[in-house]
Amino acid sequence: MVTMTDVARLAGVSKMTVSNVVNNRPGVSEPVRRRVLEAIRQSGYRVNVSARTLKSGRTGVIGLAVPDIDSPYFGHLAVHVIDEARRRGFHVVVEQTGAAAAGEAGAIAHSRTLHFDGLILSAVELDRLEGPADADYPIVMLGEQDFGGRFDHVAMPNEDGTAAAVAHLADRGCRRIAIVTGGALEGVNVVTRRYRGYRAALAERGLDLDPPLLFVLDGMSMEAGRAVAHRLADSGQEIDGVVAVTDTVALGILRGLADRGLRVPDDVRLVGFDDIPEAAYAVPSLSTVAPDHRWMAAKAVELVVERVLAPQRPTGQYVAPFRLMIRESTR
């Protein structure tokens, strides 16, 4: 059986250096890391995960469960989580839940069964879980549900961010500001929270909340945004500004308005939410609410690690900072 000592000899480094590379710890230069990884490949060395877990009580793996891996937003978030976890010496396993309660419950069960050290879960449907006072497994929640202090929770600046988007459009002279959002306007979720911010900003600016300015999506996709833009353009409503629930939807709206011969920002100004990388490359580039994704990832990983070390510590609720990225779609 090939040992870590054999790998160290082959790579010309110490056994501790091999251990640091295997466990993804910081402090190893990239050339040395590559040399050790090549020695591992050549030698056929395999980590005895079961023995390491029994010895330390940890696997060095954190789970990340998101609704949709193909979503630009969640792909962007996953990159930051992986980077932050690596910086702290952890690996990340990503799982897709399908935004379904069964998928989210399954992600928790799988992470326990596979002995992950903790789980970061972006919950959409799952709201009936016991908190850490009754469970010994570290879970950090992302998302917009109200978990009542049962879990560490990192949330988006939904109300404040959307209100800032509306205020920005009003400052640009818009008086008939539509919102394009999902249909779940009851309960506590991303749709209700961002709609609440929309309504509050209209009231603060003395603008009417006009029901015909609410356009409901069939899904959170670009194609759904395009279809809504067609309805918006064909509605006969005098609309000079649009707030979209996500950037993905906003990019579809941009295409749909162009289909109807409407120019952004000349005819209609448009703001998204999320600041996904594609927003800056659209034509015109998309103004958007930009939560600090790196901050969210760092905070979520930090909270998981802290709960691994102190399972009974009090939970905390955290809202990401944000800024408004003003680009061509509102200039």
C-alpha positions as CSV (number, residue, x, y, z in Angstrom):
1,M,0.0,0.0,0.0
2,V,1.3,3.4,-1.0
3,T,1.8,5.7,2.0
4,M,2.0,9.4,2.5
5,T,5.7,9.0,3.2
6,D,6.1,7.4,-0.2
7,V,4.4,10.3,-1.9
8,A,6.6,12.8,0.0
9,R,9.8,10.9,-1.1
10,L,8.6,10.9,-4.7
11,A,7.7,14.6,-4.7
12,G,10.9,15.6,-2.8
13,V,8.9,17.3,0.0
14,S,8.1,16.6,3.7
15,K,5.2,14.3,4.8
16,M,3.6,17.4,6.4
17,T,3.6,19.2,3.0
18,V,1.8,16.2,1.4
19,S,-0.7,16.3,4.3
20,N,-1.3,20.0,3.7
21,V,-1.9,19.4,0.0
22,V,-4.2,16.4,0.7
23,N,-6.2,18.4,3.2
24,N,-6.3,21.5,1.0
25,R,-4.6,23.6,3.6
26,P,-3.2,27.0,2.8
27,G,0.5,27.9,2.8
28,V,1.7,25.6,0.0
29,S,3.1,27.3,-3.1
30,E,1.4,26.4,-6.4
31,P,4.5,24.7,-7.9
32,V,4.9,22.5,-4.9
33,R,1.2,21.7,-4.8
34,R,1.3,20.6,-8.4
35,R,4.4,18.5,-7.8
36,V,2.7,16.7,-4.9
37,L,-0.5,16.1,-6.9
38,E,1.6,14.6,-9.7
39,A,3.3,12.3,-7.2
40,I,-0.1,11.3,-5.9
41,R,-1.2,10.5,-9.4
42,Q,1.9,8.5,-10.3
43,S,2.0,6.5,-7.1
44,G,-1.7,5.7,-7.0
45,Y,-1.9,7.0,-3.4
46,R,-5.4,7.0,-1.9
47,V,-6.5,8.7,1.2
48,N,-8.1,6.4,3.8
49,V,-11.1,8.6,4.4
50,S,-12.7,6.2,7.0
51,A,-9.5,6.1,9.1
52,R,-9.1,9.9,8.9
53,T,-12.7,10.5,9.9
54,L,-12.4,8.1,12.9
55,K,-9.2,9.8,14.0
56,S,-10.4,13.4,13.7
57,G,-14.1,13.1,13.7
58,R,-14.2,15.2,10.5
59,T,-14.1,14.7,6.8
60,G,-13.0,18.1,5.7
61,V,-16.0,18.3,3.4
62,I,-18.9,20.9,3.4
63,G,-22.1,20.4,1.4
64,L,-23.6,23.1,-0.6
65,A,-27.2,22.5,-1.7
66,V,-28.8,24.9,-4.2
67,P,-32.1,24.9,-6.1
68,D,-30.5,24.9,-9.6
69,I,-26.9,24.4,-10.5
70,D,-27.5,25.7,-14.0
71,S,-28.7,29.1,-12.7
72,P,-26.2,31.9,-13.3
73,Y,-26.7,33.2,-9.8
74,F,-26.2,29.9,-8.0
75,G,-23.2,29.0,-10.2
76,H,-21.7,32.4,-9.3
77,L,-22.4,31.8,-5.5
78,A,-20.9,28.3,-5.6
79,V,-17.6,29.5,-7.0
80,H,-17.3,31.9,-4.0
81,V,-18.3,29.2,-1.5
82,I,-15.7,26.8,-3.0
83,D,-13.0,29.5,-2.9
84,E,-13.7,30.4,0.7
85,A,-13.9,26.8,1.9
86,R,-10.6,26.0,0.2
87,R,-9.0,29.0,2.0
88,R,-10.1,27.4,5.3
89,G,-9.0,23.9,4.3
90,F,-12.3,22.4,3.3
91,H,-13.6,20.8,0.1
92,V,-17.2,21.4,-1.1
93,V,-19.7,19.0,-2.6
94,V,-22.5,20.7,-4.6
95,E,-26.0,19.2,-4.8
96,Q,-29.1,20.3,-6.7
97,T,-32.4,20.3,-4.8
98,G,-34.8,21.3,-7.6
99,A,-36.2,24.0,-5.3
100,A,-38.4,21.2,-3.8
101,A,-38.9,20.3,-0.1
102,A,-38.1,16.6,-0.9
103,G,-34.8,17.6,-2.5
104,E,-33.9,19.9,0.3
105,A,-34.7,17.3,3.0
106,G,-32.7,14.8,0.9
107,A,-29.7,17.1,0.8
108,I,-29.7,17.2,4.6
109,A,-30.0,13.4,4.9
110,H,-27.2,12.8,2.3
111,S,-24.8,15.2,4.0
112,R,-25.3,13.5,7.3
113,T,-25.0,10.0,5.8
114,L,-21.8,10.9,4.0
115,H,-20.4,12.5,7.1
116,F,-20.0,16.0,5.7
117,D,-18.8,18.4,8.4
118,G,-21.7,20.7,7.7
119,L,-24.2,21.9,5.1
120,I,-25.0,25.3,3.5
121,L,-28.5,25.0,2.2
122,S,-30.4,27.5,0.0
123,A,-33.9,26.6,1.1
124,V,-36.9,27.5,-1.0
125,E,-39.6,25.1,0.2
126,L,-38.3,23.5,3.4
127,D,-39.5,25.3,6.5
128,R,-40.2,22.6,9.1
129,L,-36.8,21.7,10.5
130,E,-35.6,21.4,14.1
131,G,-33.0,24.0,15.0
132,P,-29.5,23.4,16.4
133,A,-30.8,23.3,20.0
134,D,-32.3,19.9,19.1
135,A,-29.8,18.8,16.5
136,D,-26.0,18.4,16.5
137,Y,-25.5,18.9,12.7
138,P,-24.1,22.2,11.5
139,I,-26.5,23.8,8.9
140,V,-26.4,27.3,7.6
141,M,-29.4,28.5,5.7
142,L,-29.4,30.8,2.7
143,G,-32.5,32.2,1.2
144,E,-35.4,34.4,2.1
145,Q,-37.6,32.3,4.4
146,D,-38.0,33.2,8.0
147,F,-36.4,30.4,10.1
148,G,-37.3,32.1,13.4
149,G,-33.8,32.0,14.8
150,R,-33.6,28.2,14.5
151,F,-30.5,28.3,12.2
152,D,-27.7,30.5,11.3
153,H,-29.1,32.4,8.3
154,V,-27.5,34.5,5.6
155,A,-30.0,36.5,3.6
156,M,-30.1,38.8,0.6
157,P,-30.9,42.5,1.0
158,N,-34.3,42.0,-0.7
159,E,-36.4,44.8,0.6
160,D,-33.7,47.4,0.8
161,G,-32.1,46.4,-2.5
162,T,-35.4,46.5,-4.4
163,A,-36.4,49.8,-2.8
164,A,-33.0,51.3,-4.0
165,A,-33.8,50.1,-7.5
166,V,-37.2,51.8,-7.5
167,A,-35.7,55.0,-6.0
168,H,-33.0,55.0,-8.7
169,L,-35.6,54.8,-11.5
170,A,-37.7,57.6,-9.8
171,D,-34.5,59.7,-9.7
172,R,-34.2,59.1,-13.4
173,G,-37.6,60.6,-13.9
174,C,-39.7,57.4,-14.1
175,R,-43.2,57.7,-12.8
176,R,-44.9,54.5,-14.1
177,I,-42.6,51.8,-12.7
178,A,-43.6,48.2,-13.3
179,I,-42.4,45.2,-11.4
180,V,-41.9,41.8,-13.1
181,T,-41.9,39.1,-10.4
182,G,-43.1,35.6,-9.5
183,G,-46.6,34.7,-8.6
184,A,-46.0,33.6,-5.0
185,L,-47.1,36.9,-3.4
186,E,-48.0,35.3,-0.1
187,G,-45.8,33.9,2.7
188,V,-42.1,34.8,3.1
189,N,-39.9,34.2,0.1
190,V,-37.8,36.1,-2.4
191,V,-40.8,37.3,-4.4
192,T,-42.7,38.7,-1.4
193,R,-39.7,40.3,0.1
194,R,-38.7,42.1,-3.1
195,Y,-42.3,43.1,-3.8
196,R,-42.5,44.6,-0.3
197,G,-39.4,46.7,-1.1
198,Y,-41.1,47.8,-4.4
199,R,-44.2,48.9,-2.6
200,A,-42.4,50.7,0.2
201,A,-40.3,52.7,-2.3
202,L,-43.3,53.7,-4.3
203,A,-45.0,55.0,-1.2
204,E,-41.9,56.9,-0.1
205,R,-41.7,58.6,-3.5
206,G,-45.5,59.4,-3.6
207,L,-46.0,57.1,-6.6
208,D,-49.2,55.1,-7.0
209,L,-49.3,51.3,-6.5
210,D,-51.1,50.5,-9.7
211,P,-52.2,46.8,-10.1
212,P,-51.7,46.8,-13.9
213,L,-48.0,47.5,-13.3
214,L,-47.6,44.1,-11.7
215,F,-46.5,41.5,-14.2
216,V,-46.3,37.9,-13.1
217,L,-43.8,35.4,-14.5
218,D,-44.5,31.8,-15.5
219,G,-41.0,30.9,-14.3
220,M,-37.7,32.5,-13.2
221,S,-36.0,32.1,-16.6
222,M,-34.9,34.3,-19.5
223,E,-37.6,32.9,-21.7
224,A,-40.2,33.7,-19.0
225,G,-38.9,37.3,-18.9
226,R,-39.1,37.6,-22.6
227,A,-42.7,36.4,-22.6
228,V,-43.6,39.0,-19.9
229,A,-41.9,41.7,-21.8
230,H,-44.1,41.0,-24.8
231,R,-47.2,41.2,-22.6
232,L,-45.8,44.4,-21.0
233,A,-45.3,46.0,-24.4
234,D,-48.7,44.9,-25.7
235,S,-50.6,46.0,-22.5
236,G,-51.1,49.6,-23.6
237,Q,-49.8,50.7,-20.2
238,E,-47.6,53.8,-20.1
239,I,-44.5,52.2,-18.5
240,D,-41.2,54.1,-18.3
241,G,-39.4,51.9,-15.8
242,V,-39.2,48.2,-14.9
243,V,-37.8,46.4,-11.9
244,A,-37.1,42.7,-12.5
245,V,-37.0,40.2,-9.7
246,T,-33.6,38.8,-10.9
247,D,-31.0,39.6,-13.5
248,T,-31.8,36.4,-15.4
249,V,-35.4,37.6,-15.8
250,A,-34.2,41.1,-16.7
251,L,-32.0,39.7,-19.5
252,G,-35.1,38.0,-21.0
253,I,-37.1,41.3,-20.6
254,L,-34.3,43.1,-22.5
255,R,-34.7,40.7,-25.4
256,G,-38.5,40.8,-25.3
257,L,-38.7,44.6,-25.4
258,A,-36.3,44.6,-28.3
259,D,-38.7,42.1,-30.1
260,R,-41.4,44.8,-29.8
261,G,-39.2,47.6,-31.0
262,L,-38.8,49.2,-27.6
263,R,-35.4,50.6,-26.7
264,V,-33.7,50.4,-23.3
265,P,-33.1,52.9,-21.8
266,D,-34.6,55.4,-24.3
267,D,-38.2,54.1,-24.1
268,V,-38.0,52.0,-20.9
269,R,-35.4,51.9,-18.1
270,L,-34.7,48.5,-16.6
271,V,-33.1,47.3,-13.4
272,G,-32.3,43.7,-12.3
273,F,-31.2,42.1,-9.1
274,D,-28.2,39.9,-8.3
275,D,-25.4,41.3,-10.5
276,I,-24.6,38.1,-12.2
277,P,-21.5,38.3,-14.5
278,E,-23.7,38.4,-17.7
279,A,-25.3,41.6,-16.6
280,A,-22.3,43.7,-17.4
281,Y,-22.0,42.2,-20.9
282,A,-25.6,42.7,-22.1
283,V,-26.4,45.3,-24.7
284,P,-27.2,47.6,-23.1
285,S,-25.4,46.6,-19.9
286,L,-27.8,46.0,-17.1
287,S,-28.2,48.2,-14.1
288,T,-28.7,45.9,-11.1
289,V,-28.8,45.5,-7.3
290,A,-25.5,43.9,-6.4
291,P,-25.4,42.0,-3.2
292,D,-21.9,41.2,-2.0
293,H,-21.8,37.5,-3.1
294,R,-18.2,37.0,-1.8
295,W,-19.3,38.3,1.7
296,M,-22.3,35.9,1.7
297,A,-20.1,33.0,0.8
298,A,-17.5,33.9,3.4
299,K,-20.1,34.4,6.1
300,A,-21.8,31.1,5.3
301,V,-18.6,29.1,5.4
302,E,-17.5,30.9,8.5
303,L,-20.7,30.0,10.3
304,V,-20.5,26.4,9.4
305,V,-16.9,26.1,10.6
306,E,-17.8,28.0,13.9
307,R,-20.7,25.6,14.5
308,V,-18.5,22.6,13.9
309,L,-16.3,23.9,16.7
310,A,-19.2,25.1,18.9
311,P,-22.4,23.2,18.1
312,Q,-24.4,24.9,20.9
313,R,-23.5,28.5,20.3
314,P,-26.5,30.9,19.6
315,T,-27.6,31.3,16.0
316,G,-27.3,34.5,14.1
317,Q,-29.2,36.2,11.3
318,Y,-27.1,38.2,8.7
319,V,-28.1,40.3,5.7
320,A,-25.6,40.9,2.9
321,P,-24.5,44.4,2.1
322,F,-25.2,45.6,-1.4
323,R,-24.6,48.4,-3.8
324,L,-26.5,49.6,-6.9
325,M,-24.6,49.0,-10.1
326,I,-25.7,51.8,-12.5
327,R,-25.1,50.8,-16.1
328,E,-26.5,51.6,-19.5
329,S,-30.0,50.2,-19.0
330,T,-30.9,53.2,-16.8
331,R,-28.7,55.9,-18.1
